[in-house]
């Protein structure tokens, strides 16, 4: 069986899909060097802002690559990585406060792949109905 995607591999996979985030990621790594578990959710929030700018500029090719990685994180990630993909990426994408380029969450829905789309709906149900987000 293939090994699971671990937390330290998460953002580098996203950077590989969107090299324009590399400088921000490098700054994050410098700032948190030496930490055993850096605040990856903070980096993911920055990545969502980056995605907002990609959408605003019409860079659909990069968004397609990013959503392919998000799907992999949901399928191949450790429990922490799967939760981060849901709460750190999908939930953040639904947070209007992180759309500083004037985009909206709805604009991103068409890029969702099957597993990510299921978790997107789970996040919506959590906020609308208080339904817990569970694996199933």
C-alpha positions, 0 to 999 in steps of 0.5 A: 500500500502506498504511504499516506500524504503527511502534513509536511507534504501538503503545502509543497504539493499545492506549491507544485500545482501553483508555483506562484505561492512559493515565495509565501510558502518560503517565508512561512517556512523561515518564520516557523523553522524549528517548530515540530508542527507549524501552523499549517492552517495559517498557510492554508488560509494564505493559500486560499487568498492566493486561490482567490487571486488566481480566480480573479485573474482567470487562471483556470489551468492553475486552479484545475491543478490545485483542485486535483491536489485537494482531491488527492489530499482528501483521498491519500492524506493522513487523518490530519491532512484530510481534515486540513483539506476540508477545514483548512481549504474548503471551509476557508474557500467558503469564508468570504473574508478570505476572498480579498480579490473580490471572488465568491465561493460559488465560483470555485464549485465547478472545480471540485472533484467528487470527494472534495465536492462531497466534503464541500457539501458537508461544510455547507451542511455544518454551517447551515444545519450544525451537522458534524463533518464526518468521514463516511 
